[in-house]
Amino acid sequence: MKLYYKYSDYLKSKFNTKVYKLPVNIPVTCPNRNGTISFGGCTYCGDNAAGFECLPNFISVKEQINKNMEYIKMKYKAEKFIAYFQNFTNTFLPLSNFKKYINEANFPYIVDISISTRPDCINNRYLDFLREYKEKNNINITIELGLQTSNYHTLEKINRGHTLAEYIFAANQIKNYGFDLCTHVILNFPWDTCLDVKETSKIISAVFSTHVKIHALYIVKGSKMEEQCTRNEFNLLSMEEYINRVILFLEYLSPEISIQRLIGRAPKEEASFVNWNTSWWKIKELIENKMLKLNTYQGRKFNYLNGEILKGFED
């Protein structure tokens, strides 16, 4: 039984070979860090954001791609790659600068440009450029949006700076332009319930996200959330509860959405709590084993769109 639709299977079917991501780090920030919306960023985010595996952002995009490609090529014998603009909000900069960085990623062996950003940092000018770039260079475009949760009360608590509405609008824009959409979620916020997890899965399915990237909440040293955790303002969920939430999320998720990951990673030296002191692959294994035990799979409860209840009527 196929437990879930793996991202690696999606890439193989699309590009006819294994494809590997090359992280790219450009000098940007986020609107909820520099005062445009607020200061400090998301309460769970550290000063390095998601860039602990990235090269320094003062190195040119071309040089970063070449250096990372040499390493991946040697280790995995890879021939096709994704340029992944990973850290912070990669559309939160002037359009001219954005064009410059994207154009620097134009290599024959780059088959996809993946751009991590926020739902409130997408507009038609940037999307128009990306469509022209896609058509001119015959390349795939993926935009990664951090939704994290559909619970707008939680979004406010974590100082996300946007609500569910911005995500829905941006997701529809991205899909209308013909780009792939990857949605990031964190399934174990202490303020979310299983109902929030289910609704997040249903919304992601309803906007036809192409991929989803699932994370577990970890506590970065020096973050606002670490301060809250120290003051016992919330309780961290157990690993067992995280596993149950991932399975619930997958059951309601469209089977056509590929899963880029079931749990994230973080350097232990930068976090006071990460993945219950358990390796990510072990947690992934526990999720898969429990799905087998429960005889469940991605999309098992995907029966809520397109007026499913009307199927019971006969003409």
C-alpha positions as a Markdown table, in Angstrom:
| # | Residue | x | y | z |
|---|---|---|---|---|
| 1 | Met | 0.0 | 0.0 | 0.0 |
| 2 | Lys | 1.3 | 3.5 | -0.9 |
| 3 | Leu | 1.2 | 5.4 | 2.4 |
| 4 | Tyr | 1.7 | 8.9 | 0.8 |
| 5 | Tyr | 2.8 | 10.6 | -2.4 |
| 6 | Lys | 6.5 | 11.2 | -2.0 |
| 7 | Tyr | 8.1 | 14.3 | -3.5 |
| 8 | Ser | 10.9 | 12.1 | -4.9 |
| 9 | Asp | 8.3 | 10.3 | -7.0 |
| 10 | Tyr | 6.9 | 13.6 | -8.2 |
| 11 | Leu | 10.3 | 14.7 | -9.4 |
| 12 | Lys | 11.1 | 11.4 | -11.1 |
| 13 | Ser | 7.8 | 11.5 | -13.0 |
| 14 | Lys | 8.3 | 15.2 | -14.0 |
| 15 | Phe | 12.0 | 15.2 | -14.9 |
| 16 | Asn | 12.7 | 11.5 | -15.6 |
| 17 | Thr | 15.5 | 11.3 | -13.1 |
| 18 | Lys | 16.5 | 12.1 | -9.5 |
| 19 | Val | 16.6 | 15.9 | -8.9 |
| 20 | Tyr | 18.4 | 17.5 | -5.9 |
| 21 | Lys | 17.9 | 20.9 | -4.2 |
| 22 | Leu | 20.7 | 23.4 | -4.0 |
| 23 | Pro | 20.1 | 26.0 | -1.2 |
| 24 | Val | 20.6 | 29.6 | -2.2 |
| 25 | Asn | 20.9 | 32.4 | 0.4 |
| 26 | Ile | 20.3 | 36.0 | -0.7 |
| 27 | Pro | 20.5 | 39.1 | 1.6 |
| 28 | Val | 16.8 | 39.6 | 2.5 |
| 29 | Thr | 14.8 | 39.8 | 5.6 |
| 30 | Cys | 11.0 | 39.5 | 6.4 |
| 31 | Pro | 8.4 | 42.3 | 6.8 |
| 32 | Asn | 7.7 | 41.2 | 10.4 |
| 33 | Arg | 11.3 | 41.5 | 11.3 |
| 34 | Asn | 12.3 | 44.9 | 9.9 |
| 35 | Gly | 9.3 | 46.9 | 11.1 |
| 36 | Thr | 7.2 | 46.9 | 7.9 |
| 37 | Ile | 4.6 | 44.9 | 9.7 |
| 38 | Ser | 6.3 | 44.3 | 13.1 |
| 39 | Phe | 9.6 | 43.5 | 14.7 |
| 40 | Gly | 11.2 | 40.3 | 15.9 |
| 41 | Gly | 9.9 | 38.0 | 13.3 |
| 42 | Cys | 7.8 | 34.9 | 14.0 |
| 43 | Thr | 8.2 | 33.9 | 17.7 |
| 44 | Tyr | 9.6 | 30.5 | 16.8 |
| 45 | Cys | 12.2 | 31.9 | 14.3 |
| 46 | Gly | 15.9 | 32.5 | 15.1 |
| 47 | Asp | 18.3 | 35.1 | 13.6 |
| 48 | Asn | 19.4 | 32.6 | 10.9 |
| 49 | Ala | 15.8 | 31.6 | 10.0 |
| 50 | Ala | 15.9 | 28.4 | 7.9 |
| 51 | Gly | 19.4 | 28.9 | 6.6 |
| 52 | Phe | 21.6 | 26.7 | 8.8 |
| 53 | Glu | 22.5 | 24.6 | 5.7 |
| 54 | Cys | 23.1 | 27.6 | 3.5 |
| 55 | Leu | 26.3 | 29.3 | 2.4 |
| 56 | Pro | 26.7 | 33.0 | 3.5 |
| 57 | Asn | 24.6 | 35.4 | 1.6 |
| 58 | Phe | 27.5 | 37.6 | 0.6 |
| 59 | Ile | 28.6 | 34.9 | -1.9 |
| 60 | Ser | 27.0 | 35.4 | -5.3 |
| 61 | Val | 24.1 | 33.2 | -6.4 |
| 62 | Lys | 26.2 | 31.7 | -9.2 |
| 63 | Glu | 29.0 | 30.8 | -6.8 |
| 64 | Gln | 26.6 | 29.3 | -4.3 |
| 65 | Ile | 25.0 | 27.1 | -6.9 |
| 66 | Asn | 28.3 | 25.9 | -8.3 |
| 67 | Lys | 29.7 | 25.1 | -4.9 |
| 68 | Asn | 26.7 | 23.2 | -3.7 |
| 69 | Met | 26.3 | 21.5 | -7.1 |
| 70 | Glu | 29.9 | 20.2 | -7.0 |
| 71 | Tyr | 29.3 | 18.6 | -3.5 |
| 72 | Ile | 25.9 | 17.1 | -4.4 |
| 73 | Lys | 27.1 | 15.9 | -7.8 |
| 74 | Met | 30.0 | 14.1 | -6.2 |
| 75 | Lys | 28.0 | 12.6 | -3.4 |
| 76 | Tyr | 24.9 | 11.5 | -5.4 |
| 77 | Lys | 26.0 | 11.5 | -9.0 |
| 78 | Ala | 23.2 | 14.0 | -9.7 |
| 79 | Glu | 22.7 | 15.7 | -13.0 |
| 80 | Lys | 19.6 | 17.9 | -12.5 |
| 81 | Phe | 19.0 | 20.4 | -9.7 |
| 82 | Ile | 16.6 | 22.8 | -8.2 |
| 83 | Ala | 17.9 | 26.3 | -7.2 |
| 84 | Tyr | 16.1 | 26.7 | -3.9 |
| 85 | Phe | 16.0 | 30.3 | -2.6 |
| 86 | Gln | 15.4 | 29.2 | 0.9 |
| 87 | Asn | 16.1 | 31.7 | 3.7 |
| 88 | Phe | 13.7 | 34.4 | 4.9 |
| 89 | Thr | 11.3 | 36.0 | 2.4 |
| 90 | Asn | 12.8 | 35.9 | -1.0 |
| 91 | Thr | 10.3 | 38.2 | -2.7 |
| 92 | Phe | 10.7 | 40.9 | 0.0 |
| 93 | Leu | 13.0 | 43.1 | -2.0 |
| 94 | Pro | 12.8 | 45.5 | -5.0 |
| 95 | Leu | 11.7 | 43.8 | -8.2 |
| 96 | Ser | 14.9 | 44.8 | -10.0 |
| 97 | Asn | 17.0 | 43.0 | -7.3 |
| 98 | Phe | 14.7 | 40.0 | -7.4 |
| 99 | Lys | 15.2 | 39.7 | -11.2 |
| 100 | Lys | 18.9 | 39.9 | -10.8 |
| 101 | Tyr | 19.1 | 37.1 | -8.3 |
| 102 | Ile | 16.8 | 34.8 | -10.3 |
| 103 | Asn | 18.6 | 35.4 | -13.5 |
| 104 | Glu | 21.9 | 34.4 | -11.8 |
| 105 | Ala | 20.4 | 31.0 | -11.2 |
| 106 | Asn | 20.0 | 30.3 | -15.0 |
| 107 | Phe | 22.1 | 27.2 | -15.6 |
| 108 | Pro | 21.4 | 24.3 | -18.1 |
| 109 | Tyr | 21.3 | 21.8 | -15.3 |
| 110 | Ile | 18.8 | 23.8 | -13.2 |
| 111 | Val | 15.3 | 22.5 | -14.0 |
| 112 | Asp | 13.4 | 24.3 | -11.3 |
| 113 | Ile | 13.6 | 27.6 | -9.4 |
| 114 | Ser | 12.0 | 27.2 | -6.0 |
| 115 | Ile | 11.3 | 30.5 | -4.1 |
| 116 | Ser | 10.4 | 30.5 | -0.4 |
| 117 | Thr | 8.3 | 33.5 | 0.6 |
| 118 | Arg | 5.3 | 34.7 | 2.6 |
| 119 | Pro | 1.6 | 34.9 | 1.4 |
| 120 | Asp | 1.6 | 38.7 | 1.9 |
| 121 | Cys | 4.8 | 39.2 | -0.3 |
| 122 | Ile | 3.3 | 38.0 | -3.6 |
| 123 | Asn | 2.0 | 40.3 | -6.3 |
| 124 | Asn | 1.4 | 40.3 | -10.1 |
| 125 | Arg | 4.6 | 42.2 | -11.0 |
| 126 | Tyr | 6.8 | 39.4 | -9.5 |
| 127 | Leu | 4.6 | 36.7 | -10.9 |
| 128 | Asp | 4.6 | 38.3 | -14.4 |
| 129 | Phe | 8.4 | 38.2 | -14.4 |
| 130 | Leu | 8.5 | 34.6 | -13.2 |
| 131 | Arg | 6.1 | 33.6 | -16.0 |
| 132 | Glu | 8.3 | 35.3 | -18.6 |
| 133 | Tyr | 11.4 | 33.6 | -17.1 |
| 134 | Lys | 9.7 | 30.2 | -17.1 |
| 135 | Glu | 8.6 | 30.5 | -20.8 |
| 136 | Lys | 11.9 | 31.9 | -21.9 |
| 137 | Asn | 14.1 | 29.4 | -20.2 |
| 138 | Asn | 11.8 | 26.4 | -20.3 |
| 139 | Ile | 12.1 | 25.9 | -16.6 |
| 140 | Asn | 9.7 | 25.0 | -13.8 |
| 141 | Ile | 8.8 | 27.5 | -11.1 |
| 142 | Thr | 7.8 | 26.5 | -7.6 |
| 143 | Ile | 6.8 | 29.1 | -4.9 |
| 144 | Glu | 6.9 | 27.9 | -1.3 |
| 145 | Leu | 4.5 | 29.7 | 1.1 |
| 146 | Gly | 4.7 | 29.5 | 4.8 |
| 147 | Leu | 1.1 | 29.0 | 6.0 |
| 148 | Gln | 2.1 | 27.1 | 9.2 |
| 149 | Thr | -1.5 | 26.7 | 10.4 |
| 150 | Ser | -5.1 | 27.7 | 9.4 |
| 151 | Asn | -5.8 | 28.8 | 13.0 |
| 152 | Tyr | -5.6 | 32.6 | 12.7 |
| 153 | His | -5.5 | 32.9 | 16.5 |
| 154 | Thr | -2.3 | 30.9 | 16.5 |
| 155 | Leu | -1.0 | 33.0 | 13.6 |
| 156 | Glu | -1.4 | 36.1 | 15.7 |
| 157 | Lys | 0.2 | 34.5 | 18.7 |
| 158 | Ile | 3.3 | 33.6 | 16.8 |
| 159 | Asn | 3.6 | 37.1 | 15.3 |
| 160 | Arg | 3.2 | 35.7 | 11.8 |
| 161 | Gly | 1.9 | 39.0 | 10.4 |
| 162 | His | -0.6 | 37.6 | 8.0 |
| 163 | Thr | -3.8 | 35.6 | 8.3 |
| 164 | Leu | -5.4 | 32.7 | 6.4 |
| 165 | Ala | -6.9 | 35.1 | 3.9 |
| 166 | Glu | -3.5 | 36.2 | 2.5 |
| 167 | Tyr | -2.5 | 32.6 | 2.0 |
| 168 | Ile | -5.7 | 31.7 | 0.1 |
| 169 | Phe | -5.3 | 34.7 | -2.2 |
| 170 | Ala | -1.6 | 34.1 | -2.9 |
| 171 | Ala | -2.2 | 30.4 | -3.4 |
| 172 | Asn | -4.9 | 31.1 | -6.0 |
| 173 | Gln | -2.6 | 33.7 | -7.7 |
| 174 | Ile | 0.3 | 31.2 | -7.9 |
| 175 | Lys | -1.8 | 28.4 | -9.3 |
| 176 | Asn | -3.5 | 30.8 | -11.9 |
| 177 | Tyr | 0.0 | 31.6 | -13.2 |
| 178 | Gly | 0.7 | 27.8 | -13.7 |
| 179 | Phe | 3.4 | 27.6 | -11.1 |
| 180 | Asp | 3.9 | 24.8 | -8.6 |
| 181 | Leu | 2.9 | 25.7 | -5.0 |
| 182 | Cys | 4.5 | 24.2 | -1.9 |
| 183 | Thr | 2.8 | 24.9 | 1.4 |
| 184 | His | 4.7 | 24.8 | 4.7 |
| 185 | Val | 2.9 | 23.7 | 7.9 |
| 186 | Ile | 3.8 | 23.2 | 11.5 |
| 187 | Leu | 1.4 | 20.6 | 13.0 |
| 188 | Asn | 2.2 | 20.8 | 16.8 |
| 189 | Phe | 1.6 | 24.3 | 17.8 |
| 190 | Pro | 0.4 | 24.1 | 21.4 |
| 191 | Trp | -2.6 | 26.3 | 20.7 |
| 192 | Asp | -3.8 | 24.2 | 17.8 |
| 193 | Thr | -6.2 | 21.2 | 18.1 |
| 194 | Cys | -6.7 | 18.2 | 15.9 |
| 195 | Leu | -9.6 | 20.2 | 14.3 |
| 196 | Asp | -7.1 | 22.9 | 13.3 |
| 197 | Val | -4.8 | 20.2 | 11.8 |
| 198 | Lys | -7.7 | 18.7 | 9.8 |
| 199 | Glu | -8.9 | 22.1 | 8.6 |
| 200 | Thr | -5.3 | 23.1 | 7.5 |
| 201 | Ser | -5.1 | 19.9 | 5.5 |
| 202 | Lys | -8.5 | 20.6 | 3.9 |
| 203 | Ile | -7.7 | 24.2 | 2.9 |
| 204 | Ile | -4.4 | 23.2 | 1.4 |
| 205 | Ser | -6.2 | 20.6 | -0.7 |
| 206 | Ala | -8.9 | 23.1 | -1.6 |
| 207 | Val | -6.4 | 25.5 | -3.1 |
| 208 | Phe | -4.7 | 22.7 | -5.0 |
| 209 | Ser | -1.3 | 23.0 | -3.5 |
| 210 | Thr | 1.2 | 20.9 | -5.5 |
| 211 | His | 3.4 | 20.0 | -2.5 |
| 212 | Val | 3.4 | 20.3 | 1.2 |
| 213 | Lys | 6.3 | 20.4 | 3.6 |
| 214 | Ile | 5.5 | 19.3 | 7.2 |
| 215 | His | 7.5 | 20.5 | 10.2 |
| 216 | Ala | 7.5 | 19.9 | 13.9 |
| 217 | Leu | 7.9 | 22.9 | 16.1 |
| 218 | Tyr | 11.3 | 23.3 | 17.6 |
| 219 | Ile | 12.5 | 25.9 | 20.1 |
| 220 | Val | 15.4 | 28.1 | 18.8 |
| 221 | Lys | 17.7 | 29.4 | 21.4 |
| 222 | Gly | 17.2 | 33.2 | 22.0 |
| 223 | Ser | 13.8 | 33.2 | 20.3 |
| 224 | Lys | 10.7 | 34.7 | 21.8 |
| 225 | Met | 9.2 | 31.3 | 22.0 |
| 226 | Glu | 12.1 | 30.0 | 24.1 |
| 227 | Glu | 11.3 | 32.8 | 26.6 |
| 228 | Gln | 7.7 | 31.8 | 26.7 |
| 229 | Cys | 8.6 | 28.2 | 27.1 |
| 230 | Thr | 10.9 | 29.1 | 30.0 |
| 231 | Arg | 8.1 | 30.9 | 31.7 |
| 232 | Asn | 5.8 | 27.8 | 31.2 |
| 233 | Glu | 3.4 | 29.8 | 29.1 |
| 234 | Phe | 2.6 | 26.7 | 27.0 |
| 235 | Asn | 3.2 | 23.0 | 27.0 |
| 236 | Leu | 5.0 | 21.2 | 24.2 |
| 237 | Leu | 3.1 | 18.4 | 22.6 |
| 238 | Ser | 4.5 | 14.8 | 22.9 |
| 239 | Met | 6.1 | 13.0 | 20.0 |
| 240 | Glu | 3.2 | 10.6 | 20.0 |
| 241 | Glu | 0.8 | 13.5 | 19.5 |
| 242 | Tyr | 2.8 | 14.9 | 16.7 |
| 243 | Ile | 2.8 | 11.5 | 14.9 |
| 244 | Asn | -1.0 | 11.3 | 15.4 |
| 245 | Arg | -1.4 | 14.8 | 13.9 |
| 246 | Val | 0.7 | 14.0 | 10.9 |
| 247 | Ile | -1.4 | 10.9 | 10.1 |
| 248 | Leu | -4.6 | 12.9 | 10.6 |
| 249 | Phe | -3.3 | 15.6 | 8.3 |
| 250 | Leu | -2.4 | 13.1 | 5.6 |
| 251 | Glu | -5.7 | 11.3 | 5.8 |
| 252 | Tyr | -7.6 | 14.5 | 4.8 |
| 253 | Leu | -5.0 | 15.7 | 2.3 |
| 254 | Ser | -5.6 | 15.3 | -1.4 |
| 255 | Pro | -3.6 | 12.3 | -2.7 |
| 256 | Glu | -2.4 | 14.4 | -5.6 |
| 257 | Ile | -0.3 | 16.6 | -3.3 |
| 258 | Ser | 3.3 | 15.4 | -2.9 |
| 259 | Ile | 4.9 | 15.3 | 0.5 |
| 260 | Gln | 8.3 | 17.0 | 0.6 |
| 261 | Arg | 8.9 | 16.0 | 4.2 |
| 262 | Leu | 7.1 | 14.5 | 7.2 |
| 263 | Ile | 9.3 | 16.3 | 9.8 |
| 264 | Gly | 12.0 | 19.0 | 9.6 |
| 265 | Arg | 15.5 | 19.2 | 11.0 |
| 266 | Ala | 17.4 | 21.7 | 13.0 |
| 267 | Pro | 21.0 | 21.9 | 14.4 |
| 268 | Lys | 20.9 | 20.8 | 18.1 |
| 269 | Glu | 23.4 | 23.5 | 19.1 |
| 270 | Glu | 21.0 | 26.2 | 18.0 |
| 271 | Ala | 17.8 | 24.8 | 19.6 |
| 272 | Ser | 16.8 | 24.1 | 23.2 |
| 273 | Phe | 14.2 | 21.6 | 21.9 |
| 274 | Val | 14.2 | 19.8 | 18.6 |
| 275 | Asn | 12.3 | 16.6 | 17.6 |
| 276 | Trp | 12.2 | 15.2 | 21.1 |
| 277 | Asn | 15.9 | 14.4 | 21.0 |
| 278 | Thr | 15.1 | 11.8 | 18.3 |
| 279 | Ser | 16.5 | 11.6 | 14.8 |
| 280 | Trp | 14.2 | 12.8 | 12.0 |
| 281 | Trp | 14.5 | 9.6 | 10.1 |
| 282 | Lys | 13.4 | 7.6 | 13.2 |
| 283 | Ile | 10.3 | 9.8 | 13.6 |
| 284 | Lys | 9.5 | 9.4 | 9.9 |
| 285 | Glu | 9.8 | 5.6 | 10.4 |
| 286 | Leu | 7.5 | 5.7 | 13.4 |
| 287 | Ile | 4.9 | 7.7 | 11.4 |
| 288 | Glu | 5.0 | 5.2 | 8.5 |
| 289 | Asn | 4.9 | 2.1 | 10.8 |
| 290 | Lys | 1.8 | 3.5 | 12.6 |
| 291 | Met | 0.1 | 4.2 | 9.3 |
| 292 | Leu | 0.7 | 0.6 | 8.3 |
| 293 | Lys | -0.6 | -0.6 | 11.6 |
| 294 | Leu | -3.8 | 1.5 | 11.2 |
| 295 | Asn | -4.1 | 0.5 | 7.6 |
| 296 | Thr | -4.4 | 4.2 | 6.6 |
| 297 | Tyr | -2.9 | 6.4 | 3.9 |
| 298 | Gln | -2.9 | 9.9 | 2.4 |
| 299 | Gly | -6.3 | 10.9 | 1.1 |
| 300 | Arg | -8.3 | 8.2 | 2.9 |
| 301 | Lys | -10.7 | 10.8 | 4.1 |
| 302 | Phe | -10.4 | 13.1 | 1.1 |
| 303 | Asn | -14.1 | 13.2 | 0.4 |
| 304 | Tyr | -15.2 | 16.7 | 1.1 |
| 305 | Leu | -14.7 | 18.8 | -2.2 |
| 306 | Asn | -16.9 | 19.2 | -5.3 |
| 307 | Gly | -20.2 | 18.4 | -3.5 |
| 308 | Glu | -19.3 | 14.8 | -2.6 |
| 309 | Ile | -22.6 | 14.4 | -0.7 |
| 310 | Leu | -24.6 | 14.9 | -3.9 |
| 311 | Lys | -23.2 | 11.6 | -5.3 |
| 312 | Gly | -25.8 | 9.8 | -3.3 |
| 313 | Phe | -28.6 | 11.2 | -5.5 |
| 314 | Glu | -29.7 | 9.5 | -8.7 |
| 315 | Asp | -31.3 | 11.1 | -11.7 |
